[in-house]
Amino acid sequence: MNIALLRAQQIPVNTVPRASVPFHMLIKPIGAGCNLACNYCYYPQRDQAQKMDEALLESFIRQYIASQPRYSREINFVWQGGEPLLAGIGFYKKALALQQKYAPPGVLISNSLQTNATLLNPAWCRLFKQHQFIVGVSLDGDRQIQDTHRPDKRGNSSYDAALRGIALLQQYQIEFNLLVVVHDGVADRAQEMYDHFVALGVRYLQFQPLMLEGDAPAAGYGLSAANWGRFMVAIYRRWRSQGHLGQVFIMNIEHVYAQYFTHVSPNCVHSARCGGNLVMEPDGSVYACDHLIDAKHRLGRFDDASQFAGYVDAAIEMDFGKTKSLRRECQSCSVKSVCQGGCPAHIGKDRYNRLCAGYYAFFSEVLAPLRSFARTAQGATLWRSSVISATS
């Protein structure tokens, strides 16, 4: 009996520990490298861009897949930056091949990528279409808004290049959404911004409150709770008044609907606990949160000996994720069920979320038509029927 041959033919046992819960990883293949110079950038490029090397990429993909809980049926890769397209199309072709190499049978591998869209071309779009990427496009508004806050590195317009990229995504029928940063400077322009995006043919929108980190404070950017609430209420009312339910999907609103009826948040910001959305820099540094990249929230540096399961356990046990929905003011709040304290990155030294009043105003508005329906699957069915009847 040839023992060596039999051992060579054995199916290898997964020796990588599995995480106790599903987790996501934001991968920064080019770090902060970017071709734009957004005035409020939360992730400013201080040093020369560093690209993730292929050895680290392969080790990461293998272990990221192997570390997911055994019951996982879909594993999502999220590519961000900076501008992740600067890593080059060859980098993503290599990543896709590695994903297929290590994907277990019956498990779907999906990919999401956030881009400013200015570097998109037909080759990128063919790749995204072939592999069913979900693409997020950062665009802040019309030409005046975009070019004021998101110029290129020479201070020139980025608007036309971004629109060319959006047109290509539409031409190739690639699913995409717009990510829009909201700050005090655009608080009064919600309605015109919404109308502009709809006129561009956009069907999926997500509004992101400004993060007070990176370049934003020194550049004079801010976002008050009153302005955040006023902006989002205006967006909601415009969407309702235009009869766009079922035609235009605003993630901030859709997530409220989902969380109200399922009791589960679709994103970490409004989960009762967070810590399962990690981030990895191109040098392998792993942090517990994309907006808490500091020594306190650094989990380690990934290498062949690293264990993502340990990183996940450490992240979910950190105070920022455990206590976000336990603050005293949250316990008697009428919108706690869909807010859960908001993002810990918005909590100041006084332990209050600086956007609290804004979230309260927005969630109160969206929840008003839902409160008469039970927070059950049957309640969701009855609510949908009432919406259909009202719009037919």
TIGU-466599 format. One line per field, with one value per residue (C-alpha): x, y, z; residue in three letters. Coordinates in Angstrom, 1 decimal, decimal comma. Example, Ala and Ser with C-alpha at 12.3 -4.5 7.8 and 13.67 -1.06 7.14 Angstrom:
2
east: [12,3 13,7]
north: [-4,5 -1,1]
up: [7,8 7,1]
r: [ALA SER]
***
This chain:
392
east: [0,0 1,4 0,7 2,3 0,1 -3,0 -2,1 -1,5 -5,0 -6,8 -9,0 -7,3 -8,9 -9,7 -7,2 -8,2 -10,4 -13,9 -15,3 -18,2 -20,3 -20,4 -18,1 -17,2 -13,8 -13,3 -10,2 -8,1 -5,9 -4,3 -4,8 -5,5 -4,2 -6,7 -6,9 -9,2 -8,6 -11,9 -11,8 -13,5 -11,6 -11,8 -8,9 -6,3 -3,3 -0,3 2,3 2,8 0,1 1,0 -0,4 -1,2 1,2 -0,1 1,3 -0,7 -3,7 -3,7 -3,2 -5,9 -8,5 -7,8 -8,1 -11,0 -13,1 -11,9 -12,7 -16,4 -18,8 -19,5 -23,2 -22,2 -23,8 -22,4 -19,1 -18,8 -15,6 -15,8 -13,1 -12,6 -10,1 -9,0 -9,7 -9,5 -9,4 -5,8 -4,8 -5,3 -7,6 -5,0 -5,1 -8,9 -8,6 -6,0 -8,4 -11,3 -9,3 -8,1 -11,7 -12,8 -9,7 -10,6 -14,4 -16,1 -18,8 -22,2 -20,9 -21,5 -18,7 -19,8 -17,9 -18,7 -16,5 -16,7 -15,3 -15,4 -16,2 -13,8 -11,4 -14,1 -13,8 -15,3 -12,7 -13,6 -17,3 -16,9 -15,1 -17,8 -20,6 -19,1 -18,6 -21,7 -20,0 -22,2 -20,6 -21,0 -20,3 -19,3 -21,1 -22,2 -24,6 -24,7 -21,6 -21,3 -21,6 -19,3 -16,6 -16,6 -16,2 -14,6 -12,1 -9,2 -5,6 -5,1 -8,2 -10,1 -13,6 -14,3 -18,0 -17,9 -15,5 -17,8 -20,8 -19,0 -18,4 -22,0 -23,1 -20,8 -22,3 -25,8 -24,7 -23,3 -26,3 -24,2 -26,0 -24,8 -25,8 -24,7 -23,1 -23,6 -21,8 -24,0 -22,5 -23,7 -22,8 -25,5 -28,1 -30,5 -30,2 -31,8 -34,7 -32,6 -29,9 -32,5 -34,1 -30,7 -29,8 -33,2 -32,7 -29,4 -31,4 -30,1 -32,4 -30,3 -29,1 -27,4 -26,7 -23,7 -23,3 -19,9 -17,3 -15,4 -12,0 -9,2 -9,2 -12,7 -12,3 -9,3 -11,1 -14,0 -16,5 -19,1 -22,6 -25,0 -27,7 -30,3 -29,0 -28,7 -32,2 -33,6 -31,8 -32,9 -36,6 -36,5 -35,2 -37,9 -40,7 -39,5 -39,3 -42,8 -44,3 -42,9 -44,5 -41,1 -41,8 -40,7 -38,9 -36,1 -34,6 -33,0 -31,0 -31,4 -35,2 -35,1 -33,0 -35,6 -38,4 -36,2 -35,2 -38,7 -40,2 -37,3 -35,7 -32,3 -30,3 -28,9 -25,9 -23,5 -24,4 -27,9 -27,2 -27,6 -23,9 -21,2 -17,7 -18,1 -17,1 -13,3 -10,9 -7,5 -4,9 -2,6 0,2 -2,0 -2,9 -6,4 -8,7 -12,0 -13,8 -13,2 -13,8 -11,8 -8,4 -6,1 -3,9 -6,8 -8,8 -5,9 -6,3 -2,9 -1,1 -2,3 0,1 0,0 -0,1 -3,0 -6,5 -9,5 -11,6 -9,5 -9,7 -13,5 -13,8 -11,6 -13,5 -17,0 -15,8 -14,5 -16,5 -17,3 -19,5 -20,9 -22,2 -23,4 -27,1 -26,9 -26,4 -29,0 -30,6 -31,3 -33,4 -36,5 -36,1 -39,1 -36,9 -34,3 -35,7 -34,2 -31,4 -29,7 -27,5 -26,0 -22,3 -19,8 -17,5 -20,1 -19,9 -18,1 -16,2 -19,5 -20,6 -23,5 -23,9 -23,6 -26,2 -28,8 -31,4 -31,1 -31,6 -34,6 -36,3 -35,7 -36,6 -39,7 -40,9 -40,3 -41,7 -45,0 -46,8 -45,4 -46,3 -49,8 -48,4 -47,0 -43,3 -43,7 -43,7 -47,5 -47,3 -44,9 -47,3 -50,2 -48,1 -47,1 -50,7 -51,7 -48,9 -50,0 -53,6 -52,7 -50,6 -52,8]
north: [0,0 3,4 5,5 8,6 8,4 8,0 11,0 13,1 12,3 13,1 16,1 18,7 19,6 23,2 24,2 27,8 28,6 29,8 33,0 32,7 35,1 36,2 39,2 41,5 43,0 46,3 45,8 48,9 47,5 50,9 52,4 56,1 56,5 58,6 60,7 63,2 65,6 65,9 68,8 66,8 63,5 61,3 59,2 61,7 60,5 61,6 59,2 57,7 55,1 51,5 48,7 45,3 42,7 39,5 37,2 39,0 39,1 35,4 34,7 37,1 35,6 32,1 32,8 35,2 32,6 29,8 31,8 32,4 30,3 26,9 27,9 30,9 30,6 33,9 35,6 39,2 41,1 44,9 46,9 50,5 53,3 56,0 55,1 51,2 51,3 52,6 49,1 48,2 45,8 43,0 43,1 42,4 39,7 38,0 38,4 36,9 33,9 33,4 33,7 30,9 28,8 28,9 29,1 26,1 24,2 25,8 29,1 32,3 34,8 38,3 41,6 45,2 48,2 51,9 54,3 57,9 56,6 58,9 56,1 53,8 52,6 49,7 47,2 47,8 47,6 44,3 42,9 44,2 42,9 39,5 39,0 40,8 43,4 45,8 49,3 52,3 55,7 58,7 61,8 64,7 66,6 68,8 70,3 73,2 70,9 68,2 70,5 72,6 69,7 66,9 68,5 66,5 66,9 69,9 71,6 71,0 69,7 66,0 66,2 65,4 62,4 61,1 61,4 59,6 56,7 56,6 56,6 53,6 51,7 52,4 51,3 48,0 47,5 47,2 47,6 50,7 53,1 56,7 57,5 61,1 62,9 65,3 68,3 71,7 73,2 71,2 71,0 73,4 71,7 68,3 68,6 69,9 67,3 64,5 65,8 66,0 62,4 61,1 63,1 61,2 58,0 56,8 54,4 53,6 56,3 56,4 59,5 59,4 61,9 63,7 62,0 64,5 63,1 63,4 66,7 67,8 69,7 71,7 72,6 74,0 71,2 70,1 68,6 69,6 67,2 69,7 69,9 66,1 65,7 68,5 67,2 63,6 64,6 66,8 63,8 61,5 64,0 64,7 60,9 60,5 63,5 62,3 58,9 57,2 54,3 51,1 53,2 55,0 53,2 55,3 53,0 55,2 54,7 51,0 50,1 51,6 49,5 46,3 46,9 47,8 44,5 42,1 43,5 43,2 46,1 45,7 47,8 48,2 51,8 51,0 47,5 47,0 45,9 46,3 45,1 42,6 45,0 45,1 46,9 45,8 48,3 47,3 46,4 44,0 46,2 45,2 47,5 47,0 49,8 51,8 55,0 54,1 53,6 54,2 52,4 51,6 49,8 48,1 44,4 43,3 42,9 40,1 37,4 33,6 33,0 35,4 34,2 36,3 34,5 36,0 39,5 39,2 38,1 40,9 43,5 42,5 42,7 46,3 48,9 50,9 48,1 46,7 49,9 51,8 51,1 50,9 54,6 56,0 58,4 55,6 53,4 55,6 56,9 56,2 55,4 53,2 50,1 51,4 53,7 51,8 54,7 55,3 55,1 55,1 57,3 60,1 59,8 62,8 63,0 63,8 60,3 61,6 61,0 64,4 63,4 62,1 64,8 64,5 60,8 61,3 63,7 61,5 58,2 59,7 60,8 57,5 55,4 57,4 55,4 52,1 52,1 50,8 47,6 44,7 44,2 40,8 39,2 39,4 43,1 43,7 42,0 44,1 47,3 46,4 45,8 49,2 50,9 49,3 50,2 53,8 54,2 52,2]
up: [0,0 -1,1 2,0 0,6 -2,5 -0,4 1,8 -1,3 -2,6 0,7 0,8 2,9 6,2 6,8 9,5 9,5 12,5 11,5 12,9 15,3 13,3 9,6 9,0 6,2 5,3 3,4 1,4 0,5 -2,3 -3,0 0,4 0,3 -3,3 -5,3 -8,4 -6,8 -3,9 -2,1 0,3 3,1 2,6 5,7 4,4 3,1 1,2 3,2 1,7 -1,7 -2,5 -1,7 -3,7 -2,1 -3,3 -4,9 -2,2 0,5 -1,8 -2,2 1,4 2,4 -0,1 1,0 4,7 4,4 2,6 4,9 8,1 7,4 9,4 7,9 7,2 5,0 1,6 0,2 0,9 -0,2 -1,0 -0,7 -2,5 -1,4 -1,3 -2,0 -5,6 -5,8 -9,7 -9,3 -8,4 -12,1 -13,9 -13,7 -9,9 -9,9 -12,6 -10,3 -7,3 -9,1 -10,2 -6,6 -5,3 -7,7 -6,7 -3,0 -3,1 -1,5 -3,5 -3,2 -1,9 -3,9 -4,1 -4,7 -5,1 -4,4 -5,3 -4,4 -7,1 -8,1 -11,6 -13,4 -14,5 -15,8 -19,4 -21,4 -20,2 -16,6 -17,4 -19,2 -16,2 -13,8 -15,9 -16,4 -12,7 -11,5 -9,4 -7,5 -8,0 -5,7 -7,3 -5,2 -6,6 -4,5 -6,8 -9,8 -11,5 -9,0 -5,9 -7,3 -8,5 -5,3 -2,9 -5,1 -7,5 -9,0 -7,8 -9,9 -8,6 -11,9 -12,5 -11,9 -12,8 -16,5 -16,0 -13,3 -15,6 -18,3 -15,9 -14,9 -18,5 -19,1 -16,2 -17,6 -21,1 -19,8 -17,5 -14,4 -11,1 -9,3 -6,6 -5,8 -2,5 -1,6 1,3 3,2 5,1 6,2 2,8 1,0 3,8 2,0 -1,4 -0,8 -3,2 -6,1 -5,5 -5,5 -8,7 -10,3 -9,5 -10,8 -14,0 -14,5 -14,4 -11,0 -9,3 -6,1 -3,7 -0,4 1,7 3,9 6,8 6,8 8,9 11,1 10,5 8,0 6,2 7,0 10,2 9,1 5,8 7,8 7,0 9,5 9,8 12,6 13,8 12,7 9,2 8,9 10,0 7,8 4,7 5,1 5,9 2,7 0,7 2,1 1,4 -2,1 -2,8 -1,5 -3,3 -6,6 -6,3 -6,6 -4,2 -6,1 -8,7 -6,8 -3,9 -1,2 1,0 4,1 3,8 2,6 5,6 8,0 6,3 6,5 10,1 11,3 10,1 10,5 13,7 11,9 10,5 7,0 8,0 10,9 11,6 13,0 14,4 18,1 18,1 15,5 15,1 12,2 9,5 9,5 7,2 5,8 4,5 1,6 4,0 5,8 8,8 10,1 12,0 13,7 11,8 8,6 10,6 13,7 12,1 15,0 17,5 19,8 17,2 15,4 15,5 14,0 10,8 8,6 7,4 6,9 10,6 11,2 12,1 11,1 13,6 16,3 14,7 14,6 18,2 19,3 17,3 18,5 22,1 21,8 23,7 20,5 19,2 22,5 24,0 21,0 21,7 25,5 26,2 28,6 26,2 23,8 26,1 26,2 22,6 20,3 17,3 19,0 17,1 13,9 15,1 17,9 18,7 15,3 14,3 17,2 15,1 15,6 19,4 21,0 24,2 26,0 25,0 22,8 19,2 17,5 14,9 17,4 16,9 13,2 13,2 15,5 13,1 10,0 11,6 13,2 9,8 8,1 10,9 11,2 8,4 9,7 13,4 12,9 11,4 13,5 13,3 11,8 8,3 8,3 9,2 6,3 4,0 5,2 4,9 1,3 0,4 1,8 -0,1 -3,4 -2,8 -2,1 -5,2 -7,7]
r: [MET ASN ILE ALA LEU LEU ARG ALA GLN GLN ILE PRO VAL ASN THR VAL PRO ARG ALA SER VAL PRO PHE HIS MET LEU ILE LYS PRO ILE GLY ALA GLY CYS ASN LEU ALA CYS ASN TYR CYS TYR TYR PRO GLN ARG ASP GLN ALA GLN LYS MET ASP GLU ALA LEU LEU GLU SER PHE ILE ARG GLN TYR ILE ALA SER GLN PRO ARG TYR SER ARG GLU ILE ASN PHE VAL TRP GLN GLY GLY GLU PRO LEU LEU ALA GLY ILE GLY PHE TYR LYS LYS ALA LEU ALA LEU GLN GLN LYS TYR ALA PRO PRO GLY VAL LEU ILE SER ASN SER LEU GLN THR ASN ALA THR LEU LEU ASN PRO ALA TRP CYS ARG LEU PHE LYS GLN HIS GLN PHE ILE VAL GLY VAL SER LEU ASP GLY ASP ARG GLN ILE GLN ASP THR HIS ARG PRO ASP LYS ARG GLY ASN SER SER TYR ASP ALA ALA LEU ARG GLY ILE ALA LEU LEU GLN GLN TYR GLN ILE GLU PHE ASN LEU LEU VAL VAL VAL HIS ASP GLY VAL ALA ASP ARG ALA GLN GLU MET TYR ASP HIS PHE VAL ALA LEU GLY VAL ARG TYR LEU GLN PHE GLN PRO LEU MET LEU GLU GLY ASP ALA PRO ALA ALA GLY TYR GLY LEU SER ALA ALA ASN TRP GLY ARG PHE MET VAL ALA ILE TYR ARG ARG TRP ARG SER GLN GLY HIS LEU GLY GLN VAL PHE ILE MET ASN ILE GLU HIS VAL TYR ALA GLN TYR PHE THR HIS VAL SER PRO ASN CYS VAL HIS SER ALA ARG CYS GLY GLY ASN LEU VAL MET GLU PRO ASP GLY SER VAL TYR ALA CYS ASP HIS LEU ILE ASP ALA LYS HIS ARG LEU GLY ARG PHE ASP ASP ALA SER GLN PHE ALA GLY TYR VAL ASP ALA ALA ILE GLU MET ASP PHE GLY LYS THR LYS SER LEU ARG ARG GLU CYS GLN SER CYS SER VAL LYS SER VAL CYS GLN GLY GLY CYS PRO ALA HIS ILE GLY LYS ASP ARG TYR ASN ARG LEU CYS ALA GLY TYR TYR ALA PHE PHE SER GLU VAL LEU ALA PRO LEU ARG SER PHE ALA ARG THR ALA GLN GLY ALA THR LEU TRP ARG SER SER VAL ILE SER ALA THR SER]
***
